Amino acid sequence: MAGILFVMSASDHWTLNDGTRHPTGFWAEEFAEPFRALTEAGHTVDVATPGGVTPVVDQGSLDGAAAPAVPAALRLEDVDLDSYAAVFYPGGHAPMEDLARDAASAALLGKALAAGKPVALVCHGVAALLPVDRELVAGRRVTGFSNEEEGLAGLAPKAPWLLEDRLVALGADYSAGEAFKPNVVVDGPLITGQNPASSAATAAELLKAVK
């Protein structure tokens, strides 16, 4: 079976346009559902974050449940992509703070996309595509947390920028489905899920890709 790399944010907040810090982290479902699906299928999962920082769960994603157990994080800067068959990025607002501009993440994603290695990103995790070389992303069909969803979640007026807007500006062929309903877009080895409800379906597409 294959090794899968989960790249996760090291941030516990998202800085809003008034300078305040909105507490966040990874969204529990977006980590737990793919982790379960991939490991139950016999794959091994490693987690990497910028600096090897332990990722923090967004408390708003727990709804009274216990936080999912996350393996000890590797330093993203030291990861050898050749050791993995595929890469997965869960969301939560935290990637908007760091992975949306992280050089090591951008280099890893760029290498994976250029090599045609399966890459899956869900919800705000899709923000990790923003610092990747434009030629590798422009024209690709993608989805991600929509402007409508950000508005319904109540953060759009305070957001320094919106993911949908940035993806469109990058030249990606962005599309969204119904708010908070499962929606996955597959463009060759690039797999993107729109929102938390898309986590399981995104994992299912990644499983197909690594087979």
C-alpha positions as CSV (number, residue, x, y, z in Angstrom):
1,M,0.0,0.0,0.0
2,A,1.0,3.6,-0.4
3,G,2.2,6.4,1.8
4,I,0.1,9.5,1.8
5,L,1.3,12.9,3.1
6,F,-1.2,15.1,4.9
7,V,0.0,18.8,4.9
8,M,-1.6,20.8,7.6
9,S,-1.5,24.3,8.9
10,A,0.7,25.3,11.8
11,S,-1.6,28.3,12.7
12,D,-4.1,28.5,15.5
13,H,-5.7,31.7,14.1
14,W,-6.7,33.7,11.0
15,T,-5.9,37.4,11.1
16,L,-9.0,39.4,10.0
17,N,-9.0,42.7,8.2
18,D,-9.2,44.7,11.5
19,G,-6.1,43.0,12.8
20,T,-7.9,40.8,15.3
21,R,-7.1,37.1,15.4
22,H,-10.0,34.7,14.7
23,P,-9.2,31.4,16.6
24,T,-9.2,28.5,14.2
25,G,-7.1,25.5,13.2
26,F,-7.9,22.4,11.1
27,W,-11.5,21.4,10.6
28,A,-12.0,18.0,12.4
29,E,-14.1,16.3,9.7
30,E,-11.8,17.4,6.9
31,F,-8.9,15.6,8.6
32,A,-10.7,12.7,10.3
33,E,-12.8,11.4,7.3
34,P,-9.9,11.2,4.8
35,F,-7.5,9.9,7.5
36,R,-10.0,7.1,8.3
37,A,-10.8,6.2,4.7
38,L,-7.1,6.1,3.7
39,T,-5.8,4.1,6.7
40,E,-8.7,1.7,6.6
41,A,-7.8,1.0,2.9
42,G,-4.3,0.1,4.2
43,H,-2.4,3.2,3.3
44,T,0.0,4.9,5.7
45,V,-0.4,8.6,6.6
46,D,2.2,11.0,7.7
47,V,1.5,14.6,8.7
48,A,3.7,17.6,8.0
49,T,3.3,21.2,9.0
50,P,5.5,24.3,8.6
51,G,8.2,24.0,11.3
52,G,6.8,20.6,12.5
53,V,4.3,22.5,14.7
54,T,1.5,20.3,16.2
55,P,-1.7,21.2,14.3
56,V,-4.5,22.6,16.4
57,V,-8.2,21.7,15.9
58,D,-10.8,24.4,15.3
59,Q,-13.0,24.0,18.4
60,G,-16.0,25.0,16.3
61,S,-15.7,21.8,14.3
62,L,-16.0,19.5,17.2
63,D,-19.7,19.9,18.1
64,G,-19.1,18.3,21.5
65,A,-17.0,15.4,20.1
66,A,-13.4,14.7,21.1
67,A,-10.7,16.1,18.9
68,P,-9.3,13.6,16.4
69,A,-5.9,12.2,17.2
70,V,-3.2,13.5,14.8
71,P,0.1,11.8,14.3
72,A,3.2,13.7,15.3
73,A,4.0,16.3,12.7
74,L,7.1,16.2,10.5
75,R,8.8,19.4,9.4
76,L,7.3,20.3,6.1
77,E,10.6,21.9,5.0
78,D,12.3,18.5,5.4
79,V,9.8,16.3,3.6
80,D,10.9,14.2,0.7
81,L,7.9,14.1,-1.7
82,D,9.3,11.1,-3.5
83,S,8.5,9.0,-0.4
84,Y,4.8,9.6,-0.9
85,A,2.3,8.5,-3.6
86,A,-0.1,11.4,-3.0
87,V,-0.6,14.6,-1.0
88,F,-3.7,15.8,0.9
89,Y,-4.5,19.2,2.4
90,P,-7.4,19.4,4.9
91,G,-8.9,22.8,5.6
92,G,-10.3,24.9,8.4
93,H,-9.5,28.7,8.2
94,A,-5.9,28.1,9.4
95,P,-4.4,27.5,5.9
96,M,-5.6,31.0,5.0
97,E,-3.0,32.3,7.5
98,D,0.1,30.3,6.6
99,L,-0.3,27.7,3.7
100,A,-1.7,30.4,1.4
101,R,1.8,31.9,1.3
102,D,4.2,29.2,2.6
103,A,7.2,28.6,0.3
104,A,7.9,25.0,1.4
105,S,4.3,24.0,0.8
106,A,4.2,25.8,-2.6
107,A,7.4,24.0,-3.7
108,L,6.0,20.6,-2.6
109,L,2.7,21.2,-4.4
110,G,4.4,22.5,-7.5
111,K,6.6,19.5,-7.7
112,A,3.6,17.2,-7.2
113,L,1.5,18.9,-9.8
114,A,4.3,19.0,-12.3
115,A,4.9,15.3,-11.8
116,G,1.2,14.4,-12.1
117,K,1.2,13.0,-8.6
118,P,-2.3,12.9,-7.0
119,V,-3.0,16.0,-5.0
120,A,-6.3,16.5,-3.0
121,L,-7.3,19.6,-1.1
122,V,-10.5,20.4,0.6
123,C,-12.3,23.6,1.7
124,H,-9.9,26.3,2.8
125,G,-7.0,23.8,2.3
126,V,-7.3,24.8,-1.4
127,A,-5.7,28.1,-0.4
128,A,-2.4,26.2,-0.6
129,L,-2.6,26.4,-4.4
130,L,-2.3,30.2,-4.3
131,P,1.5,30.5,-4.0
132,V,2.2,27.7,-6.5
133,D,3.6,28.7,-9.9
134,R,0.7,30.2,-11.8
135,E,1.3,28.1,-14.9
136,L,0.6,24.9,-12.9
137,V,-2.8,26.2,-11.6
138,A,-4.1,28.6,-14.3
139,G,-6.9,26.9,-16.3
140,R,-7.2,23.9,-13.9
141,R,-10.7,23.1,-12.8
142,V,-11.0,23.6,-9.1
143,T,-13.5,24.3,-6.3
144,G,-13.0,25.4,-2.7
145,F,-15.0,27.3,0.1
146,S,-17.2,29.7,-1.8
147,N,-17.8,33.4,-1.3
148,E,-21.4,32.4,-0.6
149,E,-20.4,30.0,2.1
150,E,-18.0,32.5,3.7
151,G,-20.9,35.0,3.8
152,L,-23.2,32.4,5.4
153,A,-20.6,31.5,7.9
154,G,-20.4,35.2,8.9
155,L,-16.7,35.9,8.2
156,A,-16.9,37.4,4.7
157,P,-17.2,41.0,5.9
158,K,-14.2,40.6,8.1
159,A,-12.1,38.6,5.8
160,P,-8.9,40.2,4.4
161,W,-9.5,38.2,1.2
162,L,-11.8,35.4,0.0
163,L,-10.6,32.1,-1.4
164,E,-12.9,32.0,-4.4
165,D,-11.8,35.5,-5.5
166,R,-8.1,34.6,-5.2
167,L,-8.5,31.4,-7.2
168,V,-10.3,33.2,-10.0
169,A,-7.6,35.9,-10.0
170,L,-5.0,33.2,-10.3
171,G,-6.6,32.0,-13.5
172,A,-8.1,28.8,-12.1
173,D,-11.4,27.6,-13.6
174,Y,-13.3,27.8,-10.3
175,S,-16.8,26.5,-9.8
176,A,-19.0,25.9,-6.8
177,G,-22.0,23.7,-6.0
178,E,-24.8,24.3,-3.5
179,A,-23.6,25.8,-0.3
180,F,-22.5,23.3,2.4
181,K,-23.4,20.4,0.2
182,P,-20.8,17.8,-1.1
183,N,-19.0,19.0,-4.3
184,V,-15.8,17.6,-5.6
185,V,-14.0,18.7,-8.8
186,V,-11.5,16.3,-10.4
187,D,-9.0,17.7,-13.0
188,G,-6.7,14.8,-13.7
189,P,-4.6,14.1,-10.6
190,L,-5.8,17.4,-9.0
191,I,-8.8,16.8,-6.7
192,T,-10.5,19.6,-4.8
193,G,-13.5,19.6,-2.4
194,Q,-15.6,22.6,-1.7
195,N,-16.4,22.4,2.0
196,P,-16.5,20.1,5.1
197,A,-19.4,18.1,3.6
198,S,-17.1,17.2,0.7
199,S,-14.4,15.6,2.9
200,A,-15.5,11.9,2.4
201,A,-16.1,12.3,-1.3
202,T,-12.7,14.0,-1.8
203,A,-11.1,11.1,0.1
204,A,-12.9,8.6,-2.2
205,E,-11.5,10.3,-5.3
206,L,-8.0,10.3,-3.8
207,L,-8.4,6.6,-3.1
208,K,-9.2,6.0,-6.7
209,A,-6.2,8.0,-7.8
210,V,-3.7,6.1,-5.7
211,K,-5.0,2.8,-6.9
